[in-house]
Structures are given as structure tokens and as C-alpha cells.
């Protein structure tokens, strides 16, 4: 189940345009697994290099990749290059979901 689900995650995440983000839970729900946000995170931790993993953040708009192979600063930098304004305060990085959530899902 995981490898097929992972492929579906990658296909969906590739569709997220520059300058937009979605949550792990949104990806899971769109793939018919609304309680599988963690599985989306695990998939992105192992994704191919052509998948824009940085465009997936937590439901509160925060960067939360502590268990992944990349630092939060890298995700913030990649999002900034994508045109997303990333705010930083006290070791937390977040995005205004009202502005940057991809609504065409």
C-alpha cells in the first residue's frame, strides 16, 4: 500500500504551483486517506528530487520537518524562492495560509 500511496503523493505534490502551499492533511484527504497526514510526511521524506516537497507544510501553516533529512531553514529558503513569504520567530517558521494555500485542489 505504501509505495502506491507514495507515488500518488508525488503526483499530487508536483501539481502544486510555485508560490502556493498545502498541508499534509489536505494531500492525504485528496488521496482518499484523510487520516494519513503522517504517511504523506513519510512519503515526502523519501521523495524523488523532482518533487517540490517544500510546498507541503502542517495544518497550522508551520514548517514541521524535524524528522526529515532537511533543516527547517532549507524549506523556508526553498519556499521563499518559490515566492512564498515565510515568517520566522523563536525557531518557528510559518506561512500565512490565507494567502498562500492552493485553493484549486
Number of C-alpha atoms within 10 A of each C-alpha: 5 11 9 8 17 19 14 18 24 20 12 16 20 15 11 21 13 17 17 19 27 22 23 23 22 21 23 22 14 13 15 11 15 13 13 17 19 12 18 25 26 15 20 22 15 12 16 12 7 8 17 20 24 21 27 28 24 19 15 12 20 21 23 19 18 9 10 13 9 12 13 19 14 11 21 23 15 17 23 15 12 17 13 20 17 18 13 13 7 5 7 12 17 18 23 15 17 9 13 18 20 17 11 6 11
